[in-house]
Amino acid sequence: MFRLNGNSNQISWVGGSVVGHSIDKYTNEIDLTEGFGAFDSIFNLSYALSGRALDIGGGASDANCAYVAQRYLLDSVVYDPYMRDPTHNQKVLAVAKKRPFDIAFSLSILNVINDEESRKNHIRLCLSTLKPSGKAIFKVWSGDNSGIGKLTQSGYQSNLDIEKYFDEIAAVFGKDRVKFDEQQKAFICFNNRDTYPSGSVFLV
């Protein structure tokens, strides 16, 4: 049903990814943390989003990229260590190294990472692929909101509210660079670095 990823304690994600608008089984409302619903929520934030975006953990389908391109005029590409082949992922990272992105999306990813070091690496990747002044957007599916992590048929779910991840995100971006949108339940994080030291764009 699940497997450990390499030498870490991270449980690999083996489930699918949400495409289109889906219904949250706990709230019976449109899920605003994955698929089209997540992007509709993100573009209601009080921050301008434009340019090029990287959807980290965005799944096997390019449907979400097509949706944001058509509806929000945003050019995006997916990087996913579980749902995309290594060649694709390497090309995406090579592009990001030469020309960092304006935006990095992390949509319902932190809640499926059970290993703290792996979560830290994911957050670092979000930061390291951004250009100076770029923004990372984090959303989290809180599941049953019990705060009790559980194995599922797809991998792992933390069942934690997004605000529980503030300290981990702030440890990478810096507390003064992390803003929380209560209405949209999203963290907006800013890359205030002016430059990257040569050869150190990617931290993971």
C-alpha positions as CSV (number, residue, x, y, z in Angstrom):
1,M,0.0,0.0,0.0
2,F,2.9,2.4,0.7
3,R,6.6,2.4,0.6
4,L,9.4,4.4,2.3
5,N,11.2,6.8,0.0
6,G,14.9,6.0,-0.2
7,N,16.8,6.1,3.1
8,S,14.4,8.6,4.7
9,N,11.3,7.8,6.8
10,Q,9.1,9.5,4.2
11,I,6.2,7.5,3.0
12,S,5.8,7.7,-0.8
13,W,2.7,9.1,-2.2
14,V,1.1,6.5,-4.5
15,G,-2.4,8.0,-4.9
16,G,-3.6,10.2,-7.7
17,S,-3.8,14.0,-7.9
18,V,-6.9,16.1,-8.0
19,V,-7.9,17.5,-11.4
20,G,-10.8,19.8,-11.8
21,H,-13.1,20.9,-8.9
22,S,-13.6,18.3,-6.2
23,I,-15.7,18.1,-3.1
24,D,-14.1,17.8,0.3
25,K,-15.6,14.7,1.9
26,Y,-15.6,16.3,5.4
27,T,-17.1,19.7,4.5
28,N,-19.2,18.7,1.4
29,E,-17.9,21.9,-0.2
30,I,-15.5,22.5,-3.0
31,D,-12.0,21.7,-1.9
32,L,-10.0,24.9,-2.0
33,T,-6.7,23.1,-1.3
34,E,-6.3,21.0,-4.5
35,G,-7.1,21.1,-8.1
36,F,-9.0,24.0,-9.7
37,G,-10.5,25.0,-6.4
38,A,-7.1,25.7,-4.9
39,F,-6.2,28.0,-7.8
40,D,-9.6,29.8,-7.6
41,S,-8.8,30.4,-3.9
42,I,-5.2,31.5,-4.6
43,F,-6.3,34.1,-7.1
44,N,-8.6,35.6,-4.5
45,L,-5.6,36.5,-2.4
46,S,-4.8,40.2,-1.9
47,Y,-1.4,39.8,-3.7
48,A,-0.8,40.2,-7.4
49,L,0.2,37.0,-9.0
50,S,1.7,37.0,-12.5
51,G,4.6,35.7,-14.5
52,R,5.8,32.1,-14.5
53,A,4.9,29.5,-11.8
54,L,6.2,26.2,-10.6
55,D,3.6,23.8,-9.2
56,I,5.7,21.6,-6.9
57,G,4.0,18.3,-6.3
58,G,1.3,19.1,-8.9
59,G,0.7,15.5,-10.1
60,A,0.8,13.7,-13.4
61,S,-1.7,15.8,-15.3
62,D,-1.2,19.2,-17.0
63,A,-4.9,20.0,-16.6
64,N,-4.3,22.4,-13.7
65,C,-1.6,24.2,-15.7
66,A,-4.1,24.5,-18.6
67,Y,-6.8,25.8,-16.3
68,V,-4.6,28.6,-14.8
69,A,-3.3,29.5,-18.2
70,Q,-6.8,29.9,-19.6
71,R,-8.6,31.4,-16.7
72,Y,-5.8,33.4,-14.9
73,L,-3.3,33.9,-17.8
74,L,-0.5,32.3,-15.8
75,D,2.2,30.2,-17.3
76,S,2.9,27.2,-15.1
77,V,4.8,23.9,-15.1
78,V,4.7,20.9,-12.7
79,Y,7.6,19.3,-10.8
80,D,6.6,16.1,-9.0
81,P,9.1,13.5,-7.6
82,Y,6.4,10.8,-7.5
83,M,4.1,11.5,-10.5
84,R,6.6,12.7,-13.1
85,D,9.6,10.9,-14.5
86,P,13.1,11.9,-13.5
87,T,13.9,13.3,-16.9
88,H,11.0,15.7,-16.8
89,N,11.8,16.8,-13.2
90,Q,15.5,17.3,-14.1
91,K,14.5,19.5,-17.0
92,V,12.2,21.6,-14.9
93,L,14.9,22.1,-12.3
94,A,17.4,23.0,-15.0
95,V,15.1,25.7,-16.3
96,A,14.5,27.0,-12.8
97,K,18.2,27.2,-12.2
98,K,18.7,29.4,-15.3
99,R,15.6,31.4,-14.9
100,P,13.9,31.2,-11.4
101,F,10.2,31.4,-11.1
102,D,7.9,34.2,-10.0
103,I,5.7,31.9,-8.0
104,A,6.0,28.4,-6.4
105,F,2.8,26.6,-5.5
106,S,2.7,23.9,-2.8
107,L,-0.9,22.7,-2.7
108,S,-1.9,20.0,-0.3
109,I,1.7,18.7,-0.2
110,L,2.9,19.4,3.4
111,N,0.0,17.4,4.8
112,V,1.2,14.2,2.9
113,I,4.8,14.5,4.1
114,N,5.2,12.6,7.3
115,D,9.0,13.1,7.7
116,E,10.0,16.5,9.1
117,E,13.3,16.6,7.2
118,S,11.4,15.9,4.0
119,R,9.0,18.7,4.7
120,K,11.9,21.0,5.3
121,N,13.5,20.0,2.0
122,H,10.2,20.6,0.2
123,I,9.9,24.1,1.7
124,R,13.5,24.8,0.8
125,L,12.8,23.7,-2.8
126,C,9.9,26.2,-3.0
127,L,12.2,29.0,-1.9
128,S,15.2,28.0,-4.0
129,T,13.3,28.0,-7.2
130,L,12.0,31.5,-6.7
131,K,13.5,34.6,-8.2
132,P,14.2,37.6,-5.9
133,S,10.9,39.1,-4.9
134,G,9.1,35.8,-5.9
135,K,6.3,34.3,-3.9
136,A,5.6,30.8,-2.6
137,I,2.0,29.9,-1.8
138,F,1.2,27.1,0.6
139,K,-2.2,25.5,1.1
140,V,-2.9,22.4,3.2
141,W,-5.8,19.9,3.3
142,S,-6.7,19.5,6.9
143,G,-8.5,16.1,6.4
144,D,-10.6,15.2,9.4
145,N,-8.8,18.1,11.3
146,S,-8.1,15.7,14.2
147,G,-4.3,16.5,14.2
148,I,-3.6,12.8,14.2
149,G,-1.5,11.6,11.3
150,K,-2.7,8.4,9.6
151,L,-1.7,6.1,6.8
152,T,-4.1,6.0,3.9
153,Q,-4.4,4.0,0.7
154,S,-2.6,6.8,-1.0
155,G,0.2,7.3,1.5
156,Y,-0.1,9.6,4.5
157,Q,-2.3,12.4,5.8
158,S,-1.4,14.6,8.8
159,N,-4.9,15.9,9.4
160,L,-3.4,19.1,10.7
161,D,-4.7,22.7,10.1
162,I,-2.4,24.8,7.9
163,E,-1.5,27.1,10.7
164,K,0.4,24.2,12.4
165,Y,3.0,24.5,9.7
166,F,3.9,28.1,10.3
167,D,7.1,27.4,12.3
168,E,8.5,25.0,9.7
169,I,7.8,27.5,6.9
170,A,9.1,30.4,8.8
171,A,12.3,28.5,9.7
172,V,13.1,28.5,5.9
173,F,11.7,31.8,4.7
174,G,12.0,33.9,7.9
175,K,9.1,34.9,10.1
176,D,8.9,38.4,8.6
177,R,8.5,37.0,5.1
178,V,5.5,34.7,5.9
179,K,2.0,36.1,5.7
180,F,-1.2,34.2,6.5
181,D,-4.4,34.8,4.7
182,E,-7.2,33.8,7.1
183,Q,-10.0,33.9,4.6
184,Q,-8.2,31.8,1.9
185,K,-6.3,29.6,4.4
186,A,-3.0,30.1,2.7
187,F,0.6,31.1,3.6
188,I,2.1,33.7,1.2
189,C,5.9,33.6,1.5
190,F,8.3,36.2,0.0
191,N,11.8,35.6,-1.3
192,N,13.6,38.8,-0.3
193,R,17.0,37.7,-1.3
194,D,18.7,40.0,-3.8
195,T,21.0,37.4,-5.3
196,Y,21.9,33.8,-4.9
197,P,25.6,32.8,-4.4
198,S,27.0,31.2,-7.5
199,G,26.1,27.5,-7.7
200,S,23.8,27.5,-4.6
201,V,20.4,28.1,-6.2
202,F,19.1,24.6,-5.2
203,L,19.2,23.6,-1.6
204,V,18.0,20.0,-2.0
